[in-house]
Amino acid sequence: MLLLTLAAGCGSPGGTVAVRASPEDLSGLLGLSYGDAVDVAQGLGYRQVRSRGATSYWSEPRSQSCARFGRSRGRLISVTMLPMAEC
């Protein structure tokens, strides 16, 4: 498990957000800005493999992990970990 501290956007109390994420579980990214979530996922070795509308699929080959991201209004609103075959 990786604990990251990100600078929060304007108006956020405390100025930082703690995020728990690992290649096997990206659910800790929920609620982040989509850009911050992508930065964390890429830092964990993920790469985007496809997208359609507000849904994108990300894979991390070392851990054989796959995640489906849903976004709305610039925020990550869903993270679903899937079998690698779904990516």
PyMOL Python script that loads the backbone (N, CA, C, O; Angstrom):
from pymol import cmd

cmd.read_pdbstr("""\
ATOM      1  N   MET A   1       0.858  -1.166   0.000  1.00  0.00           N
ATOM      2  CA  MET A   1       0.000   0.000   0.000  1.00  0.00           C
ATOM      3  C   MET A   1       0.902   1.225   0.000  1.00  0.00           C
ATOM      4  O   MET A   1       1.892   1.295   0.729  1.00  0.00           O
ATOM      5  N   LEU A   2       0.543   2.161  -0.813  1.00  0.00           N
ATOM      6  CA  LEU A   2       1.289   3.407  -0.943  1.00  0.00           C
ATOM      7  C   LEU A   2       0.428   4.518  -0.379  1.00  0.00           C
ATOM      8  O   LEU A   2      -0.741   4.646  -0.744  1.00  0.00           O
ATOM      9  N   LEU A   3       0.991   5.319   0.505  1.00  0.00           N
ATOM     10  CA  LEU A   3       0.284   6.474   1.042  1.00  0.00           C
ATOM     11  C   LEU A   3       0.905   7.706   0.419  1.00  0.00           C
ATOM     12  O   LEU A   3       2.089   7.981   0.610  1.00  0.00           O
ATOM     13  N   LEU A   4       0.099   8.447  -0.327  1.00  0.00           N
ATOM     14  CA  LEU A   4       0.572   9.645  -1.007  1.00  0.00           C
ATOM     15  C   LEU A   4      -0.101  10.860  -0.404  1.00  0.00           C
ATOM     16  O   LEU A   4      -1.252  10.783   0.025  1.00  0.00           O
ATOM     17  N   THR A   5       0.590  11.961  -0.367  1.00  0.00           N
ATOM     18  CA  THR A   5      -0.002  13.208   0.055  1.00  0.00           C
ATOM     19  C   THR A   5       0.039  14.150  -1.130  1.00  0.00           C
ATOM     20  O   THR A   5       1.111  14.462  -1.649  1.00  0.00           O
ATOM     21  N   LEU A   6      -1.120  14.598  -1.554  1.00  0.00           N
ATOM     22  CA  LEU A   6      -1.234  15.484  -2.704  1.00  0.00           C
ATOM     23  C   LEU A   6      -1.666  16.862  -2.242  1.00  0.00           C
ATOM     24  O   LEU A   6      -2.433  16.992  -1.288  1.00  0.00           O
ATOM     25  N   ALA A   7      -1.180  17.877  -2.908  1.00  0.00           N
ATOM     26  CA  ALA A   7      -1.663  19.225  -2.644  1.00  0.00           C
ATOM     27  C   ALA A   7      -3.103  19.295  -3.120  1.00  0.00           C
ATOM     28  O   ALA A   7      -3.414  18.902  -4.245  1.00  0.00           O
ATOM     29  N   ALA A   8      -3.963  19.787  -2.278  1.00  0.00           N
ATOM     30  CA  ALA A   8      -5.381  19.881  -2.637  1.00  0.00           C
ATOM     31  C   ALA A   8      -5.643  21.171  -3.382  1.00  0.00           C
ATOM     32  O   ALA A   8      -4.854  22.114  -3.323  1.00  0.00           O
ATOM     33  N   GLY A   9      -6.755  21.201  -4.080  1.00  0.00           N
ATOM     34  CA  GLY A   9      -7.133  22.394  -4.835  1.00  0.00           C
ATOM     35  C   GLY A   9      -7.520  23.540  -3.923  1.00  0.00           C
ATOM     36  O   GLY A   9      -7.607  23.375  -2.706  1.00  0.00           O
ATOM     37  N   CYS A  10      -7.747  24.679  -4.502  1.00  0.00           N
ATOM     38  CA  CYS A  10      -8.113  25.875  -3.753  1.00  0.00           C
ATOM     39  C   CYS A  10      -9.365  25.614  -2.927  1.00  0.00           C
ATOM     40  O   CYS A  10     -10.306  24.970  -3.391  1.00  0.00           O
ATOM     41  N   GLY A  11      -9.365  26.110  -1.729  1.00  0.00           N
ATOM     42  CA  GLY A  11     -10.526  26.001  -0.879  1.00  0.00           C
ATOM     43  C   GLY A  11     -10.619  24.710  -0.088  1.00  0.00           C
ATOM     44  O   GLY A  11     -11.561  24.529   0.683  1.00  0.00           O
ATOM     45  N   SER A  12      -9.664  23.810  -0.262  1.00  0.00           N
ATOM     46  CA  SER A  12      -9.697  22.573   0.498  1.00  0.00           C
ATOM     47  C   SER A  12      -9.088  22.799   1.871  1.00  0.00           C
ATOM     48  O   SER A  12      -8.003  23.371   1.976  1.00  0.00           O
ATOM     49  N   PRO A  13      -9.766  22.361   2.925  1.00  0.00           N
ATOM     50  CA  PRO A  13      -9.196  22.550   4.255  1.00  0.00           C
ATOM     51  C   PRO A  13      -7.930  21.740   4.426  1.00  0.00           C
ATOM     52  O   PRO A  13      -7.846  20.605   3.957  1.00  0.00           O
ATOM     53  N   GLY A  14      -6.960  22.307   5.083  1.00  0.00           N
ATOM     54  CA  GLY A  14      -5.721  21.599   5.363  1.00  0.00           C
ATOM     55  C   GLY A  14      -4.702  21.651   4.246  1.00  0.00           C
ATOM     56  O   GLY A  14      -3.509  21.501   4.507  1.00  0.00           O
ATOM     57  N   GLY A  15      -5.125  21.856   3.021  1.00  0.00           N
ATOM     58  CA  GLY A  15      -4.200  22.030   1.912  1.00  0.00           C
ATOM     59  C   GLY A  15      -3.632  20.764   1.305  1.00  0.00           C
ATOM     60  O   GLY A  15      -3.015  20.829   0.242  1.00  0.00           O
ATOM     61  N   THR A  16      -3.817  19.597   1.946  1.00  0.00           N
ATOM     62  CA  THR A  16      -3.316  18.349   1.371  1.00  0.00           C
ATOM     63  C   THR A  16      -4.364  17.258   1.520  1.00  0.00           C
ATOM     64  O   THR A  16      -5.270  17.352   2.348  1.00  0.00           O
ATOM     65  N   VAL A  17      -4.223  16.226   0.704  1.00  0.00           N
ATOM     66  CA  VAL A  17      -5.120  15.079   0.744  1.00  0.00           C
ATOM     67  C   VAL A  17      -4.255  13.831   0.809  1.00  0.00           C
ATOM     68  O   VAL A  17      -3.346  13.668  -0.004  1.00  0.00           O
ATOM     69  N   ALA A  18      -4.525  12.944   1.769  1.00  0.00           N
ATOM     70  CA  ALA A  18      -3.805  11.675   1.850  1.00  0.00           C
ATOM     71  C   ALA A  18      -4.538  10.650   1.000  1.00  0.00           C
ATOM     72  O   ALA A  18      -5.762  10.536   1.066  1.00  0.00           O
ATOM     73  N   VAL A  19      -3.790   9.913   0.209  1.00  0.00           N
ATOM     74  CA  VAL A  19      -4.367   8.925  -0.701  1.00  0.00           C
ATOM     75  C   VAL A  19      -3.690   7.586  -0.457  1.00  0.00           C
ATOM     76  O   VAL A  19      -2.462   7.494  -0.451  1.00  0.00           O
ATOM     77  N   ARG A  20      -4.488   6.557  -0.257  1.00  0.00           N
ATOM     78  CA  ARG A  20      -3.953   5.196  -0.135  1.00  0.00           C
ATOM     79  C   ARG A  20      -4.259   4.460  -1.437  1.00  0.00           C
ATOM     80  O   ARG A  20      -5.414   4.354  -1.850  1.00  0.00           O
ATOM     81  N   ALA A  21      -3.221   3.961  -2.065  1.00  0.00           N
ATOM     82  CA  ALA A  21      -3.410   3.239  -3.323  1.00  0.00           C
ATOM     83  C   ALA A  21      -2.289   2.235  -3.499  1.00  0.00           C
ATOM     84  O   ALA A  21      -1.174   2.439  -3.019  1.00  0.00           O
ATOM     85  N   SER A  22      -2.592   1.160  -4.185  1.00  0.00           N
ATOM     86  CA  SER A  22      -1.598   0.153  -4.554  1.00  0.00           C
ATOM     87  C   SER A  22      -1.967  -0.325  -5.950  1.00  0.00           C
ATOM     88  O   SER A  22      -3.088  -0.091  -6.401  1.00  0.00           O
ATOM     89  N   PRO A  23      -1.044  -0.993  -6.646  1.00  0.00           N
ATOM     90  CA  PRO A  23      -1.391  -1.485  -7.978  1.00  0.00           C
ATOM     91  C   PRO A  23      -2.608  -2.414  -7.970  1.00  0.00           C
ATOM     92  O   PRO A  23      -3.318  -2.502  -8.972  1.00  0.00           O
ATOM     93  N   GLU A  24      -2.855  -3.099  -6.866  1.00  0.00           N
ATOM     94  CA  GLU A  24      -3.971  -4.031  -6.787  1.00  0.00           C
ATOM     95  C   GLU A  24      -5.280  -3.362  -6.369  1.00  0.00           C
ATOM     96  O   GLU A  24      -6.348  -3.953  -6.526  1.00  0.00           O
ATOM     97  N   ASP A  25      -5.213  -2.134  -5.837  1.00  0.00           N
ATOM     98  CA  ASP A  25      -6.418  -1.455  -5.349  1.00  0.00           C
ATOM     99  C   ASP A  25      -6.270   0.055  -5.473  1.00  0.00           C
ATOM    100  O   ASP A  25      -5.535   0.680  -4.708  1.00  0.00           O
ATOM    101  N   LEU A  26      -6.962   0.627  -6.425  1.00  0.00           N
ATOM    102  CA  LEU A  26      -6.908   2.071  -6.660  1.00  0.00           C
ATOM    103  C   LEU A  26      -8.124   2.794  -6.073  1.00  0.00           C
ATOM    104  O   LEU A  26      -8.333   3.968  -6.377  1.00  0.00           O
ATOM    105  N   SER A  27      -8.923   2.131  -5.247  1.00  0.00           N
ATOM    106  CA  SER A  27     -10.142   2.746  -4.727  1.00  0.00           C
ATOM    107  C   SER A  27      -9.865   4.003  -3.902  1.00  0.00           C
ATOM    108  O   SER A  27     -10.749   4.847  -3.757  1.00  0.00           O
ATOM    109  N   GLY A  28      -8.668   4.138  -3.367  1.00  0.00           N
ATOM    110  CA  GLY A  28      -8.316   5.331  -2.605  1.00  0.00           C
ATOM    111  C   GLY A  28      -8.257   6.593  -3.447  1.00  0.00           C
ATOM    112  O   GLY A  28      -8.140   7.692  -2.904  1.00  0.00           O
ATOM    113  N   LEU A  29      -8.335   6.456  -4.759  1.00  0.00           N
ATOM    114  CA  LEU A  29      -8.284   7.616  -5.651  1.00  0.00           C
ATOM    115  C   LEU A  29      -9.649   8.271  -5.845  1.00  0.00           C
ATOM    116  O   LEU A  29      -9.736   9.367  -6.398  1.00  0.00           O
ATOM    117  N   LEU A  30     -10.701   7.618  -5.400  1.00  0.00           N
ATOM    118  CA  LEU A  30     -12.053   8.158  -5.570  1.00  0.00           C
ATOM    119  C   LEU A  30     -12.158   9.572  -5.025  1.00  0.00           C
ATOM    120  O   LEU A  30     -11.678   9.872  -3.932  1.00  0.00           O
ATOM    121  N   GLY A  31     -12.783  10.422  -5.796  1.00  0.00           N
ATOM    122  CA  GLY A  31     -13.009  11.794  -5.372  1.00  0.00           C
ATOM    123  C   GLY A  31     -11.918  12.772  -5.753  1.00  0.00           C
ATOM    124  O   GLY A  31     -12.114  13.986  -5.686  1.00  0.00           O
ATOM    125  N   LEU A  32     -10.760  12.246  -6.157  1.00  0.00           N
ATOM    126  CA  LEU A  32      -9.679  13.133  -6.595  1.00  0.00           C
ATOM    127  C   LEU A  32     -10.042  13.776  -7.923  1.00  0.00           C
ATOM    128  O   LEU A  32     -10.915  13.294  -8.645  1.00  0.00           O
ATOM    129  N   SER A  33      -9.364  14.864  -8.232  1.00  0.00           N
ATOM    130  CA  SER A  33      -9.506  15.388  -9.586  1.00  0.00           C
ATOM    131  C   SER A  33      -9.012  14.295 -10.527  1.00  0.00           C
ATOM    132  O   SER A  33      -8.128  13.514 -10.174  1.00  0.00           O
ATOM    133  N   TYR A  34      -9.585  14.245 -11.716  1.00  0.00           N
ATOM    134  CA  TYR A  34      -9.197  13.195 -12.652  1.00  0.00           C
ATOM    135  C   TYR A  34      -7.704  13.267 -12.960  1.00  0.00           C
ATOM    136  O   TYR A  34      -7.039  12.235 -13.054  1.00  0.00           O
ATOM    137  N   GLY A  35      -7.176  14.473 -13.116  1.00  0.00           N
ATOM    138  CA  GLY A  35      -5.752  14.640 -13.404  1.00  0.00           C
ATOM    139  C   GLY A  35      -4.865  14.099 -12.294  1.00  0.00           C
ATOM    140  O   GLY A  35      -3.861  13.445 -12.574  1.00  0.00           O
ATOM    141  N   ASP A  36      -5.221  14.361 -11.028  1.00  0.00           N
ATOM    142  CA  ASP A  36      -4.446  13.829  -9.908  1.00  0.00           C
ATOM    143  C   ASP A  36      -4.525  12.314  -9.857  1.00  0.00           C
ATOM    144  O   ASP A  36      -3.524  11.644  -9.603  1.00  0.00           O
ATOM    145  N   ALA A  37      -5.723  11.766 -10.100  1.00  0.00           N
ATOM    146  CA  ALA A  37      -5.886  10.310 -10.091  1.00  0.00           C
ATOM    147  C   ALA A  37      -5.032   9.654 -11.177  1.00  0.00           C
ATOM    148  O   ALA A  37      -4.403   8.622 -10.943  1.00  0.00           O
ATOM    149  N   VAL A  38      -5.017  10.253 -12.350  1.00  0.00           N
ATOM    150  CA  VAL A  38      -4.191   9.735 -13.446  1.00  0.00           C
ATOM    151  C   VAL A  38      -2.712   9.799 -13.078  1.00  0.00           C
ATOM    152  O   VAL A  38      -1.970   8.853 -13.342  1.00  0.00           O
ATOM    153  N   ASP A  39      -2.279  10.892 -12.479  1.00  0.00           N
ATOM    154  CA  ASP A  39      -0.879  11.019 -12.069  1.00  0.00           C
ATOM    155  C   ASP A  39      -0.487   9.912 -11.091  1.00  0.00           C
ATOM    156  O   ASP A  39       0.583   9.318 -11.222  1.00  0.00           O
ATOM    157  N   VAL A  40      -1.350   9.635 -10.113  1.00  0.00           N
ATOM    158  CA  VAL A  40      -1.061   8.577  -9.139  1.00  0.00           C
ATOM    159  C   VAL A  40      -1.031   7.218  -9.829  1.00  0.00           C
ATOM    160  O   VAL A  40      -0.115   6.427  -9.605  1.00  0.00           O
ATOM    161  N   ALA A  41      -2.031   6.942 -10.670  1.00  0.00           N
ATOM    162  CA  ALA A  41      -2.081   5.652 -11.372  1.00  0.00           C
ATOM    163  C   ALA A  41      -0.827   5.456 -12.222  1.00  0.00           C
ATOM    164  O   ALA A  41      -0.237   4.376 -12.216  1.00  0.00           O
ATOM    165  N   GLN A  42      -0.422   6.481 -12.942  1.00  0.00           N
ATOM    166  CA  GLN A  42       0.784   6.365 -13.757  1.00  0.00           C
ATOM    167  C   GLN A  42       2.018   6.166 -12.887  1.00  0.00           C
ATOM    168  O   GLN A  42       2.928   5.429 -13.264  1.00  0.00           O
ATOM    169  N   GLY A  43       2.057   6.810 -11.738  1.00  0.00           N
ATOM    170  CA  GLY A  43       3.171   6.615 -10.809  1.00  0.00           C
ATOM    171  C   GLY A  43       3.256   5.197 -10.277  1.00  0.00           C
ATOM    172  O   GLY A  43       4.329   4.733  -9.892  1.00  0.00           O
ATOM    173  N   LEU A  44       2.115   4.508 -10.256  1.00  0.00           N
ATOM    174  CA  LEU A  44       2.075   3.114  -9.813  1.00  0.00           C
ATOM    175  C   LEU A  44       2.301   2.140 -10.964  1.00  0.00           C
ATOM    176  O   LEU A  44       2.241   0.926 -10.764  1.00  0.00           O
ATOM    177  N   GLY A  45       2.559   2.651 -12.158  1.00  0.00           N
ATOM    178  CA  GLY A  45       2.861   1.797 -13.296  1.00  0.00           C
ATOM    179  C   GLY A  45       1.711   1.550 -14.254  1.00  0.00           C
ATOM    180  O   GLY A  45       1.857   0.779 -15.202  1.00  0.00           O
ATOM    181  N   TYR A  46       0.577   2.185 -14.028  1.00  0.00           N
ATOM    182  CA  TYR A  46      -0.568   2.006 -14.916  1.00  0.00           C
ATOM    183  C   TYR A  46      -0.401   2.813 -16.191  1.00  0.00           C
ATOM    184  O   TYR A  46       0.256   3.854 -16.217  1.00  0.00           O
ATOM    185  N   ARG A  47      -1.022   2.294 -17.257  1.00  0.00           N
ATOM    186  CA  ARG A  47      -1.100   3.044 -18.501  1.00  0.00           C
ATOM    187  C   ARG A  47      -2.511   2.877 -19.038  1.00  0.00           C
ATOM    188  O   ARG A  47      -3.135   1.827 -18.881  1.00  0.00           O
ATOM    189  N   GLN A  48      -2.999   3.927 -19.671  1.00  0.00           N
ATOM    190  CA  GLN A  48      -4.349   3.872 -20.224  1.00  0.00           C
ATOM    191  C   GLN A  48      -4.333   3.006 -21.477  1.00  0.00           C
ATOM    192  O   GLN A  48      -3.494   3.190 -22.359  1.00  0.00           O
ATOM    193  N   VAL A  49      -5.263   2.065 -21.547  1.00  0.00           N
ATOM    194  CA  VAL A  49      -5.307   1.174 -22.699  1.00  0.00           C
ATOM    195  C   VAL A  49      -6.474   1.472 -23.637  1.00  0.00           C
ATOM    196  O   VAL A  49      -6.412   1.154 -24.824  1.00  0.00           O
ATOM    197  N   ARG A  50      -7.542   2.084 -23.109  1.00  0.00           N
ATOM    198  CA  ARG A  50      -8.648   2.499 -23.968  1.00  0.00           C
ATOM    199  C   ARG A  50      -9.577   3.405 -23.174  1.00  0.00           C
ATOM    200  O   ARG A  50      -9.539   3.453 -21.945  1.00  0.00           O
ATOM    201  N   SER A  51     -10.405   4.114 -23.914  1.00  0.00           N
ATOM    202  CA  SER A  51     -11.405   4.958 -23.256  1.00  0.00           C
ATOM    203  C   SER A  51     -12.597   5.137 -24.182  1.00  0.00           C
ATOM    204  O   SER A  51     -12.500   4.998 -25.402  1.00  0.00           O
ATOM    205  N   ARG A  52     -13.712   5.448 -23.563  1.00  0.00           N
ATOM    206  CA  ARG A  52     -14.930   5.730 -24.312  1.00  0.00           C
ATOM    207  C   ARG A  52     -15.758   6.681 -23.460  1.00  0.00           C
ATOM    208  O   ARG A  52     -16.227   6.320 -22.381  1.00  0.00           O
ATOM    209  N   GLY A  53     -15.929   7.887 -23.954  1.00  0.00           N
ATOM    210  CA  GLY A  53     -16.654   8.888 -23.192  1.00  0.00           C
ATOM    211  C   GLY A  53     -15.957   9.175 -21.874  1.00  0.00           C
ATOM    212  O   GLY A  53     -14.770   9.500 -21.845  1.00  0.00           O
ATOM    213  N   ALA A  54     -16.699   9.053 -20.789  1.00  0.00           N
ATOM    214  CA  ALA A  54     -16.170   9.353 -19.457  1.00  0.00           C
ATOM    215  C   ALA A  54     -15.588   8.129 -18.761  1.00  0.00           C
ATOM    216  O   ALA A  54     -15.280   8.179 -17.570  1.00  0.00           O
ATOM    217  N   THR A  55     -15.437   7.028 -19.498  1.00  0.00           N
ATOM    218  CA  THR A  55     -14.905   5.788 -18.927  1.00  0.00           C
ATOM    219  C   THR A  55     -13.568   5.461 -19.575  1.00  0.00           C
ATOM    220  O   THR A  55     -13.432   5.509 -20.797  1.00  0.00           O
ATOM    221  N   SER A  56     -12.585   5.129 -18.747  1.00  0.00           N
ATOM    222  CA  SER A  56     -11.281   4.729 -19.282  1.00  0.00           C
ATOM    223  C   SER A  56     -10.799   3.475 -18.562  1.00  0.00           C
ATOM    224  O   SER A  56     -11.150   3.228 -17.408  1.00  0.00           O
ATOM    225  N   TYR A  57      -9.997   2.696 -19.261  1.00  0.00           N
ATOM    226  CA  TYR A  57      -9.450   1.442 -18.739  1.00  0.00           C
ATOM    227  C   TYR A  57      -7.942   1.582 -18.630  1.00  0.00           C
ATOM    228  O   TYR A  57      -7.284   2.099 -19.532  1.00  0.00           O
ATOM    229  N   TRP A  58      -7.406   1.112 -17.510  1.00  0.00           N
ATOM    230  CA  TRP A  58      -5.989   1.254 -17.200  1.00  0.00           C
ATOM    231  C   TRP A  58      -5.431  -0.104 -16.803  1.00  0.00           C
ATOM    232  O   TRP A  58      -6.079  -0.852 -16.071  1.00  0.00           O
ATOM    233  N   SER A  59      -4.229  -0.430 -17.281  1.00  0.00           N
ATOM    234  CA  SER A  59      -3.613  -1.702 -16.909  1.00  0.00           C
ATOM    235  C   SER A  59      -2.230  -1.479 -16.313  1.00  0.00           C
ATOM    236  O   SER A  59      -1.525  -0.524 -16.637  1.00  0.00           O
ATOM    237  N   GLU A  60      -1.878  -2.402 -15.429  1.00  0.00           N
ATOM    238  CA  GLU A  60      -0.550  -2.408 -14.802  1.00  0.00           C
ATOM    239  C   GLU A  60      -0.027  -3.827 -14.965  1.00  0.00           C
ATOM    240  O   GLU A  60      -0.435  -4.728 -14.232  1.00  0.00           O
ATOM    241  N   PRO A  61       0.883  -4.032 -15.930  1.00  0.00           N
ATOM    242  CA  PRO A  61       1.286  -5.393 -16.297  1.00  0.00           C
ATOM    243  C   PRO A  61       2.033  -6.175 -15.213  1.00  0.00           C
ATOM    244  O   PRO A  61       1.880  -7.394 -15.134  1.00  0.00           O
ATOM    245  N   ARG A  62       2.824  -5.519 -14.391  1.00  0.00           N
ATOM    246  CA  ARG A  62       3.596  -6.267 -13.381  1.00  0.00           C
ATOM    247  C   ARG A  62       2.693  -6.990 -12.388  1.00  0.00           C
ATOM    248  O   ARG A  62       2.944  -8.144 -12.044  1.00  0.00           O
ATOM    249  N   SER A  63       1.652  -6.321 -11.931  1.00  0.00           N
ATOM    250  CA  SER A  63       0.742  -6.945 -10.961  1.00  0.00           C
ATOM    251  C   SER A  63      -0.454  -7.605 -11.650  1.00  0.00           C
ATOM    252  O   SER A  63      -1.303  -8.204 -10.989  1.00  0.00           O
ATOM    253  N   GLN A  64      -0.516  -7.494 -12.989  1.00  0.00           N
ATOM    254  CA  GLN A  64      -1.644  -8.032 -13.758  1.00  0.00           C
ATOM    255  C   GLN A  64      -2.967  -7.437 -13.272  1.00  0.00           C
ATOM    256  O   GLN A  64      -3.964  -8.142 -13.122  1.00  0.00           O
ATOM    257  N   SER A  65      -2.951  -6.119 -13.031  1.00  0.00           N
ATOM    258  CA  SER A  65      -4.132  -5.414 -12.547  1.00  0.00           C
ATOM    259  C   SER A  65      -4.755  -4.585 -13.658  1.00  0.00           C
ATOM    260  O   SER A  65      -4.070  -4.098 -14.558  1.00  0.00           O
ATOM    261  N   CYS A  66      -6.071  -4.437 -13.572  1.00  0.00           N
ATOM    262  CA  CYS A  66      -6.829  -3.639 -14.529  1.00  0.00           C
ATOM    263  C   CYS A  66      -7.837  -2.815 -13.736  1.00  0.00           C
ATOM    264  O   CYS A  66      -8.455  -3.313 -12.795  1.00  0.00           O
ATOM    265  N   ALA A  67      -7.996  -1.569 -14.116  1.00  0.00           N
ATOM    266  CA  ALA A  67      -8.952  -0.691 -13.432  1.00  0.00           C
ATOM    267  C   ALA A  67      -9.786   0.060 -14.465  1.00  0.00           C
ATOM    268  O   ALA A  67      -9.290   0.475 -15.512  1.00  0.00           O
ATOM    269  N   ARG A  68     -11.051   0.220 -14.142  1.00  0.00           N
ATOM    270  CA  ARG A  68     -11.942   1.035 -14.962  1.00  0.00           C
ATOM    271  C   ARG A  68     -12.249   2.306 -14.168  1.00  0.00           C
ATOM    272  O   ARG A  68     -12.739   2.238 -13.041  1.00  0.00           O
ATOM    273  N   PHE A  69     -11.958   3.459 -14.760  1.00  0.00           N
ATOM    274  CA  PHE A  69     -12.207   4.754 -14.131  1.00  0.00           C
ATOM    275  C   PHE A  69     -13.447   5.385 -14.753  1.00  0.00           C
ATOM    276  O   PHE A  69     -13.635   5.345 -15.969  1.00  0.00           O
ATOM    277  N   GLY A  70     -14.282   5.962 -13.910  1.00  0.00           N
ATOM    278  CA  GLY A  70     -15.399   6.770 -14.369  1.00  0.00           C
ATOM    279  C   GLY A  70     -15.203   8.184 -13.864  1.00  0.00           C
ATOM    280  O   GLY A  70     -14.819   8.391 -12.713  1.00  0.00           O
ATOM    281  N   ARG A  71     -15.464   9.150 -14.715  1.00  0.00           N
ATOM    282  CA  ARG A  71     -15.266  10.538 -14.287  1.00  0.00           C
ATOM    283  C   ARG A  71     -16.489  11.383 -14.608  1.00  0.00           C
ATOM    284  O   ARG A  71     -17.259  11.095 -15.524  1.00  0.00           O
ATOM    285  N   SER A  72     -16.632  12.426 -13.824  1.00  0.00           N
ATOM    286  CA  SER A  72     -17.707  13.386 -14.031  1.00  0.00           C
ATOM    287  C   SER A  72     -17.263  14.721 -13.458  1.00  0.00           C
ATOM    288  O   SER A  72     -16.734  14.794 -12.349  1.00  0.00           O
ATOM    289  N   ARG A  73     -17.486  15.769 -14.228  1.00  0.00           N
ATOM    290  CA  ARG A  73     -17.149  17.122 -13.788  1.00  0.00           C
ATOM    291  C   ARG A  73     -15.709  17.244 -13.285  1.00  0.00           C
ATOM    292  O   ARG A  73     -15.429  17.956 -12.320  1.00  0.00           O
ATOM    293  N   GLY A  74     -14.802  16.531 -13.965  1.00  0.00           N
ATOM    294  CA  GLY A  74     -13.383  16.632 -13.644  1.00  0.00           C
ATOM    295  C   GLY A  74     -12.924  15.827 -12.446  1.00  0.00           C
ATOM    296  O   GLY A  74     -11.776  15.955 -12.021  1.00  0.00           O
ATOM    297  N   ARG A  75     -13.798  15.001 -11.893  1.00  0.00           N
ATOM    298  CA  ARG A  75     -13.472  14.182 -10.722  1.00  0.00           C
ATOM    299  C   ARG A  75     -13.594  12.712 -11.047  1.00  0.00           C
ATOM    300  O   ARG A  75     -14.381  12.315 -11.907  1.00  0.00           O
ATOM    301  N   LEU A  76     -12.804  11.902 -10.351  1.00  0.00           N
ATOM    302  CA  LEU A  76     -12.912  10.452 -10.466  1.00  0.00           C
ATOM    303  C   LEU A  76     -14.064  10.014  -9.577  1.00  0.00           C
ATOM    304  O   LEU A  76     -13.998  10.159  -8.356  1.00  0.00           O
ATOM    305  N   ILE A  77     -15.122   9.478 -10.180  1.00  0.00           N
ATOM    306  CA  ILE A  77     -16.317   9.116  -9.411  1.00  0.00           C
ATOM    307  C   ILE A  77     -16.482   7.608  -9.229  1.00  0.00           C
ATOM    308  O   ILE A  77     -17.295   7.167  -8.418  1.00  0.00           O
ATOM    309  N   SER A  78     -15.715   6.819  -9.981  1.00  0.00           N
ATOM    310  CA  SER A  78     -15.769   5.371  -9.771  1.00  0.00           C
ATOM    311  C   SER A  78     -14.442   4.743 -10.160  1.00  0.00           C
ATOM    312  O   SER A  78     -13.785   5.158 -11.115  1.00  0.00           O
ATOM    313  N   VAL A  79     -14.070   3.729  -9.390  1.00  0.00           N
ATOM    314  CA  VAL A  79     -12.898   2.905  -9.682  1.00  0.00           C
ATOM    315  C   VAL A  79     -13.349   1.461  -9.496  1.00  0.00           C
ATOM    316  O   VAL A  79     -13.787   1.070  -8.414  1.00  0.00           O
ATOM    317  N   THR A  80     -13.236   0.682 -10.554  1.00  0.00           N
ATOM    318  CA  THR A  80     -13.597  -0.728 -10.476  1.00  0.00           C
ATOM    319  C   THR A  80     -12.388  -1.539 -10.897  1.00  0.00           C
ATOM    320  O   THR A  80     -11.890  -1.395 -12.013  1.00  0.00           O
ATOM    321  N   MET A  81     -11.913  -2.399  -9.992  1.00  0.00           N
ATOM    322  CA  MET A  81     -10.817  -3.291 -10.315  1.00  0.00           C
ATOM    323  C   MET A  81     -11.395  -4.496 -11.049  1.00  0.00           C
ATOM    324  O   MET A  81     -12.366  -5.104 -10.597  1.00  0.00           O
ATOM    325  N   LEU A  82     -10.791  -4.834 -12.182  1.00  0.00           N
ATOM    326  CA  LEU A  82     -11.301  -5.876 -13.063  1.00  0.00           C
ATOM    327  C   LEU A  82     -10.235  -6.924 -13.352  1.00  0.00           C
ATOM    328  O   LEU A  82      -9.051  -6.674 -13.123  1.00  0.00           O
ATOM    329  N   PRO A  83     -10.633  -8.101 -13.854  1.00  0.00           N
ATOM    330  CA  PRO A  83      -9.641  -9.061 -14.307  1.00  0.00           C
ATOM    331  C   PRO A  83      -8.852  -8.461 -15.484  1.00  0.00           C
ATOM    332  O   PRO A  83      -9.394  -7.678 -16.264  1.00  0.00           O
ATOM    333  N   MET A  84      -7.592  -8.827 -15.603  1.00  0.00           N
ATOM    334  CA  MET A  84      -6.724  -8.273 -16.645  1.00  0.00           C
ATOM    335  C   MET A  84      -7.309  -8.470 -18.038  1.00  0.00           C
ATOM    336  O   MET A  84      -7.088  -7.643 -18.922  1.00  0.00           O
ATOM    337  N   ALA A  85      -8.039  -9.536 -18.243  1.00  0.00           N
ATOM    338  CA  ALA A  85      -8.642  -9.801 -19.563  1.00  0.00           C
ATOM    339  C   ALA A  85      -9.620  -8.708 -19.977  1.00  0.00           C
ATOM    340  O   ALA A  85      -9.885  -8.550 -21.169  1.00  0.00           O
ATOM    341  N   GLU A  86     -10.156  -7.958 -19.039  1.00  0.00           N
ATOM    342  CA  GLU A  86     -11.100  -6.880 -19.345  1.00  0.00           C
ATOM    343  C   GLU A  86     -10.410  -5.648 -19.912  1.00  0.00           C
ATOM    344  O   GLU A  86     -11.046  -4.809 -20.549  1.00  0.00           O
ATOM    345  N   CYS A  87      -9.122  -5.546 -19.680  1.00  0.00           N
ATOM    346  CA  CYS A  87      -8.371  -4.396 -20.210  1.00  0.00           C
ATOM    347  C   CYS A  87      -8.024  -4.611 -21.672  1.00  0.00           C
ATOM    348  O   CYS A  87      -7.394  -3.753 -22.290  1.00  0.00           O
TER     349      CYS A  87
END
""", "prot")
cmd.dss("prot")
cmd.show_as("cartoon", "prot")
cmd.util.cbc("prot")
cmd.orient("prot")
